[in-house]
Amino acid sequence: MNAREIREKSNEEILDEIEDLKEALFKLRLQKSSGQLENENVIKQTRHDIARCNTVLRERQLANEQVAEKGSSDA
């Protein structure tokens, strides 16, 4: 998943995606601790996907704050 795909989603969809990714990360860590995980790079990739989702949400939050500040200073 790349940032462009994430930006096409709504905030609600991104939050759902983060929840799913965190659950998947938990399961991957359990597999790693029990020795069942063959490819440990999947953990890193999942963490990066969570970070990308959080980054897009933060970008949107900052953009909304800037719009609100402009609106209040113009009034």
N, CA, C and O atoms as a Maestro MAE file, in Angstrom:
{
 s_m_m2io_version
 :::
 2.0.0
}

f_m_ct {
 s_m_title
 :::
 protein
 m_atom[300] {
  # First column is atom index #
  i_m_mmod_type
  r_m_x_coord
  r_m_y_coord
  r_m_z_coord
  i_m_residue_number
  s_m_chain_name
  s_m_pdb_residue_name
  s_m_pdb_atom_name
  i_m_atomic_number
  :::
  1 25 0.856 -1.171 0.000 1 A "MET " " N  " 7
  2 3 0.000 0.000 0.000 1 A "MET " " CA " 6
  3 2 0.903 1.235 0.000 1 A "MET " " C  " 6
  4 15 1.835 1.349 0.797 1 A "MET " " O  " 8
  5 25 0.599 2.151 -0.915 2 A "ASN " " N  " 7
  6 3 1.389 3.372 -0.941 2 A "ASN " " CA " 6
  7 2 0.535 4.565 -0.530 2 A "ASN " " C  " 6
  8 15 -0.681 4.452 -0.373 2 A "ASN " " O  " 8
  9 25 1.184 5.697 -0.361 3 A "ALA " " N  " 7
  10 3 0.500 6.884 0.159 3 A "ALA " " CA " 6
  11 2 -0.603 7.354 -0.782 3 A "ALA " " C  " 6
  12 15 -1.620 7.874 -0.324 3 A "ALA " " O  " 8
  13 25 -0.422 7.181 -2.074 4 A "ARG " " N  " 7
  14 3 -1.449 7.607 -3.027 4 A "ARG " " CA " 6
  15 2 -2.742 6.819 -2.813 4 A "ARG " " C  " 6
  16 15 -3.832 7.391 -2.841 4 A "ARG " " O  " 8
  17 25 -2.620 5.522 -2.603 5 A "GLU " " N  " 7
  18 3 -3.801 4.689 -2.347 5 A "GLU " " CA " 6
  19 2 -4.486 5.100 -1.050 5 A "GLU " " C  " 6
  20 15 -5.714 5.109 -0.964 5 A "GLU " " O  " 8
  21 25 -3.696 5.436 -0.056 6 A "ILE " " N  " 7
  22 3 -4.256 5.829 1.238 6 A "ILE " " CA " 6
  23 2 -4.980 7.163 1.112 6 A "ILE " " C  " 6
  24 15 -6.054 7.340 1.688 6 A "ILE " " O  " 8
  25 25 -4.408 8.097 0.369 7 A "ARG " " N  " 7
  26 3 -5.020 9.425 0.219 7 A "ARG " " CA " 6
  27 2 -6.374 9.361 -0.482 7 A "ARG " " C  " 6
  28 15 -7.200 10.259 -0.317 7 A "ARG " " O  " 8
  29 25 -6.604 8.315 -1.256 8 A "GLU " " N  " 7
  30 3 -7.883 8.160 -1.949 8 A "GLU " " CA " 6
  31 2 -8.995 7.705 -1.007 8 A "GLU " " C  " 6
  32 15 -10.173 7.784 -1.355 8 A "GLU " " O  " 8
  33 25 -8.631 7.233 0.177 9 A "LYS " " N  " 7
  34 3 -9.616 6.729 1.134 9 A "LYS " " CA " 6
  35 2 -10.113 7.850 2.042 9 A "LYS " " C  " 6
  36 15 -9.464 8.885 2.198 9 A "LYS " " O  " 8
  37 25 -11.282 7.616 2.636 10 A "SER " " N  " 7
  38 3 -11.815 8.567 3.610 10 A "SER " " CA " 6
  39 2 -11.114 8.350 4.952 10 A "SER " " C  " 6
  40 15 -10.445 7.338 5.156 10 A "SER " " O  " 8
  41 25 -11.274 9.307 5.856 11 A "ASN " " N  " 7
  42 3 -10.666 9.180 7.182 11 A "ASN " " CA " 6
  43 2 -11.152 7.927 7.894 11 A "ASN " " C  " 6
  44 15 -10.372 7.230 8.543 11 A "ASN " " O  " 8
  45 25 -12.440 7.644 7.771 12 A "GLU " " N  " 7
  46 3 -13.017 6.468 8.425 12 A "GLU " " CA " 6
  47 2 -12.388 5.184 7.883 12 A "GLU " " C  " 6
  48 15 -12.083 4.268 8.647 12 A "GLU " " O  " 8
  49 25 -12.195 5.121 6.574 13 A "GLU " " N  " 7
  50 3 -11.573 3.945 5.964 13 A "GLU " " CA " 6
  51 2 -10.123 3.801 6.418 13 A "GLU " " C  " 6
  52 15 -9.647 2.689 6.647 13 A "GLU " " O  " 8
  53 25 -9.426 4.920 6.545 14 A "ILE " " N  " 7
  54 3 -8.034 4.874 6.992 14 A "ILE " " CA " 6
  55 2 -7.960 4.382 8.436 14 A "ILE " " C  " 6
  56 15 -7.099 3.569 8.773 14 A "ILE " " O  " 8
  57 25 -8.856 4.871 9.284 15 A "LEU " " N  " 7
  58 3 -8.867 4.423 10.680 15 A "LEU " " CA " 6
  59 2 -9.159 2.928 10.769 15 A "LEU " " C  " 6
  60 15 -8.563 2.227 11.587 15 A "LEU " " O  " 8
  61 25 -10.067 2.440 9.938 16 A "ASP " " N  " 7
  62 3 -10.346 1.002 9.896 16 A "ASP " " CA " 6
  63 2 -9.121 0.226 9.436 16 A "ASP " " C  " 6
  64 15 -8.816 -0.842 9.966 16 A "ASP " " O  " 8
  65 25 -8.422 0.772 8.444 17 A "GLU " " N  " 7
  66 3 -7.218 0.131 7.927 17 A "GLU " " CA " 6
  67 2 -6.140 0.060 9.012 17 A "GLU " " C  " 6
  68 15 -5.469 -0.962 9.155 17 A "GLU " " O  " 8
  69 25 -5.976 1.137 9.771 18 A "ILE " " N  " 7
  70 3 -4.996 1.148 10.858 18 A "ILE " " CA " 6
  71 2 -5.335 0.074 11.883 18 A "ILE " " C  " 6
  72 15 -4.453 -0.644 12.354 18 A "ILE " " O  " 8
  73 25 -6.605 -0.031 12.224 19 A "GLU " " N  " 7
  74 3 -7.035 -1.038 13.192 19 A "GLU " " CA " 6
  75 2 -6.715 -2.446 12.683 19 A "GLU " " C  " 6
  76 15 -6.222 -3.286 13.436 19 A "GLU " " O  " 8
  77 25 -6.998 -2.698 11.408 20 A "ASP " " N  " 7
  78 3 -6.708 -4.007 10.822 20 A "ASP " " CA " 6
  79 2 -5.207 -4.286 10.803 20 A "ASP " " C  " 6
  80 15 -4.770 -5.400 11.092 20 A "ASP " " O  " 8
  81 25 -4.424 -3.268 10.461 21 A "LEU " " N  " 7
  82 3 -2.976 -3.443 10.404 21 A "LEU " " CA " 6
  83 2 -2.385 -3.704 11.787 21 A "LEU " " C  " 6
  84 15 -1.466 -4.511 11.928 21 A "LEU " " O  " 8
  85 25 -2.906 -3.026 12.805 22 A "LYS " " N  " 7
  86 3 -2.407 -3.253 14.164 22 A "LYS " " CA " 6
  87 2 -2.728 -4.665 14.631 22 A "LYS " " C  " 6
  88 15 -1.922 -5.301 15.310 22 A "LYS " " O  " 8
  89 25 -3.903 -5.149 14.265 23 A "GLU " " N  " 7
  90 3 -4.271 -6.522 14.616 23 A "GLU " " CA " 6
  91 2 -3.356 -7.517 13.892 23 A "GLU " " C  " 6
  92 15 -2.908 -8.501 14.480 23 A "GLU " " O  " 8
  93 25 -3.088 -7.250 12.621 24 A "ALA " " N  " 7
  94 3 -2.193 -8.110 11.856 24 A "ALA " " CA " 6
  95 2 -0.784 -8.085 12.445 24 A "ALA " " C  " 6
  96 15 -0.119 -9.119 12.513 24 A "ALA " " O  " 8
  97 25 -0.330 -6.909 12.868 25 A "LEU " " N  " 7
  98 3 0.996 -6.784 13.467 25 A "LEU " " CA " 6
  99 2 1.089 -7.594 14.751 25 A "LEU " " C  " 6
  100 15 2.101 -8.246 15.009 25 A "LEU " " O  " 8
  101 25 0.040 -7.554 15.549 26 A "PHE " " N  " 7
  102 3 0.006 -8.335 16.784 26 A "PHE " " CA " 6
  103 2 0.145 -9.825 16.471 26 A "PHE " " C  " 6
  104 15 0.918 -10.533 17.117 26 A "PHE " " O  " 8
  105 25 -0.606 -10.292 15.480 27 A "LYS " " N  " 7
  106 3 -0.548 -11.708 15.107 27 A "LYS " " CA " 6
  107 2 0.827 -12.084 14.562 27 A "LYS " " C  " 6
  108 15 1.335 -13.173 14.832 27 A "LYS " " O  " 8
  109 25 1.424 -11.176 13.795 28 A "LEU " " N  " 7
  110 3 2.761 -11.440 13.261 28 A "LEU " " CA " 6
  111 2 3.790 -11.545 14.382 28 A "LEU " " C  " 6
  112 15 4.681 -12.393 14.335 28 A "LEU " " O  " 8
  113 25 3.665 -10.686 15.384 29 A "ARG " " N  " 7
  114 3 4.601 -10.742 16.510 29 A "ARG " " CA " 6
  115 2 4.440 -12.043 17.296 29 A "ARG " " C  " 6
  116 15 5.422 -12.609 17.777 29 A "ARG " " O  " 8
  117 25 3.204 -12.509 17.422 30 A "LEU " " N  " 7
  118 3 2.982 -13.795 18.084 30 A "LEU " " CA " 6
  119 2 3.626 -14.927 17.289 30 A "LEU " " C  " 6
  120 15 4.250 -15.820 17.863 30 A "LEU " " O  " 8
  121 25 3.474 -14.886 15.978 31 A "GLN " " N  " 7
  122 3 4.082 -15.911 15.134 31 A "GLN " " CA " 6
  123 2 5.601 -15.873 15.245 31 A "GLN " " C  " 6
  124 15 6.254 -16.916 15.272 31 A "GLN " " O  " 8
  125 25 6.161 -14.669 15.308 32 A "LYS " " N  " 7
  126 3 7.611 -14.537 15.423 32 A "LYS " " CA " 6
  127 2 8.101 -15.130 16.740 32 A "LYS " " C  " 6
  128 15 9.114 -15.828 16.780 32 A "LYS " " O  " 8
  129 25 7.371 -14.844 17.817 33 A "SER " " N  " 7
  130 3 7.808 -15.337 19.125 33 A "SER " " CA " 6
  131 2 7.694 -16.853 19.231 33 A "SER " " C  " 6
  132 15 8.440 -17.483 19.981 33 A "SER " " O  " 8
  133 25 6.770 -17.435 18.490 34 A "SER " " N  " 7
  134 3 6.623 -18.894 18.536 34 A "SER " " CA " 6
  135 2 7.460 -19.583 17.466 34 A "SER " " C  " 6
  136 15 7.469 -20.811 17.382 34 A "SER " " O  " 8
  137 25 8.160 -18.804 16.649 35 A "GLY " " N  " 7
  138 3 9.045 -19.371 15.646 35 A "GLY " " CA " 6
  139 2 8.345 -19.800 14.370 35 A "GLY " " C  " 6
  140 15 8.937 -20.511 13.558 35 A "GLY " " O  " 8
  141 25 7.116 -19.393 14.172 36 A "GLN " " N  " 7
  142 3 6.365 -19.802 12.986 36 A "GLN " " CA " 6
  143 2 6.504 -18.827 11.822 36 A "GLN " " C  " 6
  144 15 6.151 -19.166 10.693 36 A "GLN " " O  " 8
  145 25 7.005 -17.641 12.074 37 A "LEU " " N  " 7
  146 3 7.096 -16.618 11.032 37 A "LEU " " CA " 6
  147 2 8.342 -16.861 10.190 37 A "LEU " " C  " 6
  148 15 9.458 -16.881 10.709 37 A "LEU " " O  " 8
  149 25 8.145 -17.046 8.891 38 A "GLU " " N  " 7
  150 3 9.263 -17.316 7.997 38 A "GLU " " CA " 6
  151 2 9.905 -16.027 7.486 38 A "GLU " " C  " 6
  152 15 11.128 -15.937 7.385 38 A "GLU " " O  " 8
  153 25 9.081 -15.034 7.164 39 A "ASN " " N  " 7
  154 3 9.584 -13.791 6.594 39 A "ASN " " CA " 6
  155 2 9.362 -12.652 7.588 39 A "ASN " " C  " 6
  156 15 8.250 -12.136 7.705 39 A "ASN " " O  " 8
  157 25 10.404 -12.266 8.294 40 A "GLU " " N  " 7
  158 3 10.284 -11.226 9.312 40 A "GLU " " CA " 6
  159 2 10.150 -9.830 8.709 40 A "GLU " " C  " 6
  160 15 9.814 -8.884 9.420 40 A "GLU " " O  " 8
  161 25 10.404 -9.690 7.425 41 A "ASN " " N  " 7
  162 3 10.248 -8.384 6.775 41 A "ASN " " CA " 6
  163 2 8.791 -7.950 6.733 41 A "ASN " " C  " 6
  164 15 8.503 -6.763 6.576 41 A "ASN " " O  " 8
  165 25 7.873 -8.894 6.870 42 A "VAL " " N  " 7
  166 3 6.447 -8.570 6.861 42 A "VAL " " CA " 6
  167 2 6.114 -7.670 8.047 42 A "VAL " " C  " 6
  168 15 5.261 -6.790 7.931 42 A "VAL " " O  " 8
  169 25 6.768 -7.874 9.176 43 A "ILE " " N  " 7
  170 3 6.538 -7.038 10.355 43 A "ILE " " CA " 6
  171 2 6.942 -5.597 10.049 43 A "ILE " " C  " 6
  172 15 6.210 -4.658 10.358 43 A "ILE " " O  " 8
  173 25 8.099 -5.438 9.447 44 A "LYS " " N  " 7
  174 3 8.585 -4.101 9.099 44 A "LYS " " CA " 6
  175 2 7.637 -3.426 8.112 44 A "LYS " " C  " 6
  176 15 7.317 -2.247 8.262 44 A "LYS " " O  " 8
  177 25 7.192 -4.166 7.112 45 A "GLN " " N  " 7
  178 3 6.288 -3.607 6.108 45 A "GLN " " CA " 6
  179 2 4.967 -3.180 6.738 45 A "GLN " " C  " 6
  180 15 4.420 -2.138 6.378 45 A "GLN " " O  " 8
  181 25 4.454 -3.968 7.665 46 A "THR " " N  " 7
  182 3 3.196 -3.640 8.337 46 A "THR " " CA " 6
  183 2 3.350 -2.379 9.173 46 A "THR " " C  " 6
  184 15 2.464 -1.524 9.181 46 A "THR " " O  " 8
  185 25 4.472 -2.258 9.879 47 A "ARG " " N  " 7
  186 3 4.724 -1.051 10.666 47 A "ARG " " CA " 6
  187 2 4.793 0.184 9.768 47 A "ARG " " C  " 6
  188 15 4.284 1.245 10.127 47 A "ARG " " O  " 8
  189 25 5.415 0.045 8.613 48 A "HIS " " N  " 7
  190 3 5.515 1.161 7.675 48 A "HIS " " CA " 6
  191 2 4.143 1.538 7.127 48 A "HIS " " C  " 6
  192 15 3.853 2.721 6.944 48 A "HIS " " O  " 8
  193 25 3.301 0.548 6.866 49 A "ASP " " N  " 7
  194 3 1.943 0.832 6.390 49 A "ASP " " CA " 6
  195 2 1.149 1.607 7.440 49 A "ASP " " C  " 6
  196 15 0.416 2.538 7.105 49 A "ASP " " O  " 8
  197 25 1.294 1.225 8.704 50 A "ILE " " N  " 7
  198 3 0.614 1.943 9.789 50 A "ILE " " CA " 6
  199 2 1.112 3.387 9.835 50 A "ILE " " C  " 6
  200 15 0.320 4.318 9.987 50 A "ILE " " O  " 8
  201 25 2.414 3.568 9.704 51 A "ALA " " N  " 7
  202 3 2.991 4.916 9.735 51 A "ALA " " CA " 6
  203 2 2.491 5.758 8.563 51 A "ALA " " C  " 6
  204 15 2.213 6.946 8.730 51 A "ALA " " O  " 8
  205 25 2.374 5.155 7.378 52 A "ARG " " N  " 7
  206 3 1.858 5.892 6.220 52 A "ARG " " CA " 6
  207 2 0.429 6.355 6.462 52 A "ARG " " C  " 6
  208 15 0.079 7.495 6.155 52 A "ARG " " O  " 8
  209 25 -0.385 5.480 7.006 53 A "CYS " " N  " 7
  210 3 -1.779 5.838 7.298 53 A "CYS " " CA " 6
  211 2 -1.840 6.986 8.303 53 A "CYS " " C  " 6
  212 15 -2.599 7.938 8.121 53 A "CYS " " O  " 8
  213 25 -1.044 6.890 9.353 54 A "ASN " " N  " 7
  214 3 -1.026 7.952 10.361 54 A "ASN " " CA " 6
  215 2 -0.532 9.273 9.771 54 A "ASN " " C  " 6
  216 15 -1.018 10.341 10.145 54 A "ASN " " O  " 8
  217 25 0.422 9.205 8.859 55 A "THR " " N  " 7
  218 3 0.952 10.406 8.224 55 A "THR " " CA " 6
  219 2 -0.122 11.100 7.393 55 A "THR " " C  " 6
  220 15 -0.255 12.322 7.450 55 A "THR " " O  " 8
  221 25 -0.882 10.335 6.625 56 A "VAL " " N  " 7
  222 3 -1.942 10.922 5.802 56 A "VAL " " CA " 6
  223 2 -3.006 11.555 6.687 56 A "VAL " " C  " 6
  224 15 -3.491 12.646 6.387 56 A "VAL " " O  " 8
  225 25 -3.373 10.886 7.772 57 A "LEU " " N  " 7
  226 3 -4.355 11.462 8.695 57 A "LEU " " CA " 6
  227 2 -3.845 12.769 9.288 57 A "LEU " " C  " 6
  228 15 -4.597 13.736 9.407 57 A "LEU " " O  " 8
  229 25 -2.574 12.800 9.657 58 A "ARG " " N  " 7
  230 3 -1.989 14.010 10.242 58 A "ARG " " CA " 6
  231 2 -1.935 15.141 9.212 58 A "ARG " " C  " 6
  232 15 -2.200 16.295 9.548 58 A "ARG " " O  " 8
  233 25 -1.595 14.820 7.964 59 A "GLU " " N  " 7
  234 3 -1.583 15.833 6.914 59 A "GLU " " CA " 6
  235 2 -2.958 16.469 6.766 59 A "GLU " " C  " 6
  236 15 -3.079 17.687 6.636 59 A "GLU " " O  " 8
  237 25 -3.986 15.638 6.786 60 A "ARG " " N  " 7
  238 3 -5.351 16.153 6.658 60 A "ARG " " CA " 6
  239 2 -5.726 17.013 7.857 60 A "ARG " " C  " 6
  240 15 -6.386 18.042 7.708 60 A "ARG " " O  " 8
  241 25 -5.306 16.591 9.041 61 A "GLN " " N  " 7
  242 3 -5.613 17.353 10.251 61 A "GLN " " CA " 6
  243 2 -4.955 18.731 10.184 61 A "GLN " " C  " 6
  244 15 -5.590 19.738 10.499 61 A "GLN " " O  " 8
  245 25 -3.705 18.779 9.783 62 A "LEU " " N  " 7
  246 3 -2.999 20.058 9.680 62 A "LEU " " CA " 6
  247 2 -3.619 20.949 8.606 62 A "LEU " " C  " 6
  248 15 -3.715 22.162 8.787 62 A "LEU " " O  " 8
  249 25 -4.034 20.361 7.502 63 A "ALA " " N  " 7
  250 3 -4.676 21.144 6.442 63 A "ALA " " CA " 6
  251 2 -5.984 21.741 6.943 63 A "ALA " " C  " 6
  252 15 -6.293 22.894 6.643 63 A "ALA " " O  " 8
  253 25 -6.751 20.974 7.699 64 A "ASN " " N  " 7
  254 3 -8.007 21.484 8.254 64 A "ASN " " CA " 6
  255 2 -7.758 22.604 9.252 64 A "ASN " " C  " 6
  256 15 -8.515 23.574 9.295 64 A "ASN " " O  " 8
  257 25 -6.706 22.482 10.054 65 A "GLU " " N  " 7
  258 3 -6.377 23.524 11.022 65 A "GLU " " CA " 6
  259 2 -5.971 24.814 10.314 65 A "GLU " " C  " 6
  260 15 -6.335 25.905 10.753 65 A "GLU " " O  " 8
  261 25 -5.221 24.694 9.226 66 A "GLN " " N  " 7
  262 3 -4.811 25.883 8.480 66 A "GLN " " CA " 6
  263 2 -6.014 26.576 7.863 66 A "GLN " " C  " 6
  264 15 -6.088 27.804 7.853 66 A "GLN " " O  " 8
  265 25 -6.952 25.799 7.351 67 A "VAL " " N  " 7
  266 3 -8.164 26.378 6.773 67 A "VAL " " CA " 6
  267 2 -8.962 27.083 7.858 67 A "VAL " " C  " 6
  268 15 -9.497 28.168 7.630 67 A "VAL " " O  " 8
  269 25 -9.045 26.474 9.037 68 A "ALA " " N  " 7
  270 3 -9.787 27.075 10.145 68 A "ALA " " CA " 6
  271 2 -9.125 28.377 10.603 68 A "ALA " " C  " 6
  272 15 -9.813 29.350 10.911 68 A "ALA " " O  " 8
  273 25 -7.795 28.393 10.645 69 A "GLU " " N  " 7
  274 3 -7.082 29.608 11.044 69 A "GLU " " CA " 6
  275 2 -7.287 30.722 10.026 69 A "GLU " " C  " 6
  276 15 -7.486 31.877 10.401 69 A "GLU " " O  " 8
  277 25 -7.240 30.384 8.748 70 A "LYS " " N  " 7
  278 3 -7.469 31.391 7.709 70 A "LYS " " CA " 6
  279 2 -8.880 31.940 7.803 70 A "LYS " " C  " 6
  280 15 -9.097 33.144 7.666 70 A "LYS " " O  " 8
  281 25 -9.833 31.058 8.036 71 A "GLY " " N  " 7
  282 3 -11.224 31.480 8.139 71 A "GLY " " CA " 6
  283 2 -11.458 32.388 9.324 71 A "GLY " " C  " 6
  284 15 -12.217 33.352 9.216 71 A "GLY " " O  " 8
  285 25 -10.830 32.112 10.449 72 A "SER " " N  " 7
  286 3 -11.037 32.940 11.640 72 A "SER " " CA " 6
  287 2 -10.285 34.265 11.535 72 A "SER " " C  " 6
  288 15 -10.730 35.262 12.104 72 A "SER " " O  " 8
  289 25 -9.164 34.302 10.828 73 A "SER " " N  " 7
  290 3 -8.424 35.555 10.699 73 A "SER " " CA " 6
  291 2 -9.052 36.471 9.648 73 A "SER " " C  " 6
  292 15 -8.887 37.689 9.714 73 A "SER " " O  " 8
  293 25 -9.766 35.901 8.684 74 A "ASP " " N  " 7
  294 3 -10.437 36.706 7.665 74 A "ASP " " CA " 6
  295 2 -11.702 37.356 8.202 74 A "ASP " " C  " 6
  296 15 -12.120 38.396 7.694 74 A "ASP " " O  " 8
  297 25 -12.306 36.778 9.197 75 A "ALA " " N  " 7
  298 3 -13.593 37.273 9.710 75 A "ALA " " CA " 6
  299 2 -13.459 38.516 10.519 75 A "ALA " " C  " 6
  300 15 -14.457 39.043 11.012 75 A "ALA " " O  " 8
  :::
 }
 m_bond[299] {
  # First column is bond index #
  i_m_from
  i_m_to
  i_m_order
  :::
  1 1 2 1
  2 2 3 1
  3 3 4 2
  4 3 5 1
  5 5 6 1
  6 6 7 1
  7 7 8 2
  8 7 9 1
  9 9 10 1
  10 10 11 1
  11 11 12 2
  12 11 13 1
  13 13 14 1
  14 14 15 1
  15 15 16 2
  16 15 17 1
  17 17 18 1
  18 18 19 1
  19 19 20 2
  20 19 21 1
  21 21 22 1
  22 22 23 1
  23 23 24 2
  24 23 25 1
  25 25 26 1
  26 26 27 1
  27 27 28 2
  28 27 29 1
  29 29 30 1
  30 30 31 1
  31 31 32 2
  32 31 33 1
  33 33 34 1
  34 34 35 1
  35 35 36 2
  36 35 37 1
  37 37 38 1
  38 38 39 1
  39 39 40 2
  40 39 41 1
  41 41 42 1
  42 42 43 1
  43 43 44 2
  44 43 45 1
  45 45 46 1
  46 46 47 1
  47 47 48 2
  48 47 49 1
  49 49 50 1
  50 50 51 1
  51 51 52 2
  52 51 53 1
  53 53 54 1
  54 54 55 1
  55 55 56 2
  56 55 57 1
  57 57 58 1
  58 58 59 1
  59 59 60 2
  60 59 61 1
  61 61 62 1
  62 62 63 1
  63 63 64 2
  64 63 65 1
  65 65 66 1
  66 66 67 1
  67 67 68 2
  68 67 69 1
  69 69 70 1
  70 70 71 1
  71 71 72 2
  72 71 73 1
  73 73 74 1
  74 74 75 1
  75 75 76 2
  76 75 77 1
  77 77 78 1
  78 78 79 1
  79 79 80 2
  80 79 81 1
  81 81 82 1
  82 82 83 1
  83 83 84 2
  84 83 85 1
  85 85 86 1
  86 86 87 1
  87 87 88 2
  88 87 89 1
  89 89 90 1
  90 90 91 1
  91 91 92 2
  92 91 93 1
  93 93 94 1
  94 94 95 1
  95 95 96 2
  96 95 97 1
  97 97 98 1
  98 98 99 1
  99 99 100 2
  100 99 101 1
  101 101 102 1
  102 102 103 1
  103 103 104 2
  104 103 105 1
  105 105 106 1
  106 106 107 1
  107 107 108 2
  108 107 109 1
  109 109 110 1
  110 110 111 1
  111 111 112 2
  112 111 113 1
  113 113 114 1
  114 114 115 1
  115 115 116 2
  116 115 117 1
  117 117 118 1
  118 118 119 1
  119 119 120 2
  120 119 121 1
  121 121 122 1
  122 122 123 1
  123 123 124 2
  124 123 125 1
  125 125 126 1
  126 126 127 1
  127 127 128 2
  128 127 129 1
  129 129 130 1
  130 130 131 1
  131 131 132 2
  132 131 133 1
  133 133 134 1
  134 134 135 1
  135 135 136 2
  136 135 137 1
  137 137 138 1
  138 138 139 1
  139 139 140 2
  140 139 141 1
  141 141 142 1
  142 142 143 1
  143 143 144 2
  144 143 145 1
  145 145 146 1
  146 146 147 1
  147 147 148 2
  148 147 149 1
  149 149 150 1
  150 150 151 1
  151 151 152 2
  152 151 153 1
  153 153 154 1
  154 154 155 1
  155 155 156 2
  156 155 157 1
  157 157 158 1
  158 158 159 1
  159 159 160 2
  160 159 161 1
  161 161 162 1
  162 162 163 1
  163 163 164 2
  164 163 165 1
  165 165 166 1
  166 166 167 1
  167 167 168 2
  168 167 169 1
  169 169 170 1
  170 170 171 1
  171 171 172 2
  172 171 173 1
  173 173 174 1
  174 174 175 1
  175 175 176 2
  176 175 177 1
  177 177 178 1
  178 178 179 1
  179 179 180 2
  180 179 181 1
  181 181 182 1
  182 182 183 1
  183 183 184 2
  184 183 185 1
  185 185 186 1
  186 186 187 1
  187 187 188 2
  188 187 189 1
  189 189 190 1
  190 190 191 1
  191 191 192 2
  192 191 193 1
  193 193 194 1
  194 194 195 1
  195 195 196 2
  196 195 197 1
  197 197 198 1
  198 198 199 1
  199 199 200 2
  200 199 201 1
  201 201 202 1
  202 202 203 1
  203 203 204 2
  204 203 205 1
  205 205 206 1
  206 206 207 1
  207 207 208 2
  208 207 209 1
  209 209 210 1
  210 210 211 1
  211 211 212 2
  212 211 213 1
  213 213 214 1
  214 214 215 1
  215 215 216 2
  216 215 217 1
  217 217 218 1
  218 218 219 1
  219 219 220 2
  220 219 221 1
  221 221 222 1
  222 222 223 1
  223 223 224 2
  224 223 225 1
  225 225 226 1
  226 226 227 1
  227 227 228 2
  228 227 229 1
  229 229 230 1
  230 230 231 1
  231 231 232 2
  232 231 233 1
  233 233 234 1
  234 234 235 1
  235 235 236 2
  236 235 237 1
  237 237 238 1
  238 238 239 1
  239 239 240 2
  240 239 241 1
  241 241 242 1
  242 242 243 1
  243 243 244 2
  244 243 245 1
  245 245 246 1
  246 246 247 1
  247 247 248 2
  248 247 249 1
  249 249 250 1
  250 250 251 1
  251 251 252 2
  252 251 253 1
  253 253 254 1
  254 254 255 1
  255 255 256 2
  256 255 257 1
  257 257 258 1
  258 258 259 1
  259 259 260 2
  260 259 261 1
  261 261 262 1
  262 262 263 1
  263 263 264 2
  264 263 265 1
  265 265 266 1
  266 266 267 1
  267 267 268 2
  268 267 269 1
  269 269 270 1
  270 270 271 1
  271 271 272 2
  272 271 273 1
  273 273 274 1
  274 274 275 1
  275 275 276 2
  276 275 277 1
  277 277 278 1
  278 278 279 1
  279 279 280 2
  280 279 281 1
  281 281 282 1
  282 282 283 1
  283 283 284 2
  284 283 285 1
  285 285 286 1
  286 286 287 1
  287 287 288 2
  288 287 289 1
  289 289 290 1
  290 290 291 1
  291 291 292 2
  292 291 293 1
  293 293 294 1
  294 294 295 1
  295 295 296 2
  296 295 297 1
  297 297 298 1
  298 298 299 1
  299 299 300 2
  :::
 }
}
